[in-house]
């Protein structure tokens, strides 16, 4: 299912933020910074990526529901969406 960047603006914003955070984590490791600080920042990156994934799934669910309401075949089945959702866990 192709999704519009406009619909995924929030997810893109989260991923771009995570990209910057990951760069900072890499720099922290290269500079020998404190393990606790590195892991705290790495946890923030992981959370941002997870939230972006959930946002993408939620957008896909809304797109499928909208298609059903219009009497169209949704681009993905409920089983496919569930499988994608579970892949994030």
Secondary structure, 3 states (H helix, E strand, C coil): CCCCCCCCHHHHHHHHHHHHHHHHHHHHHHCCCCHHHHHHHHHHHHHHHHHHHHHHHHHHHHHHHHHHHCCCCCCCCHHHHHHHHHHCC
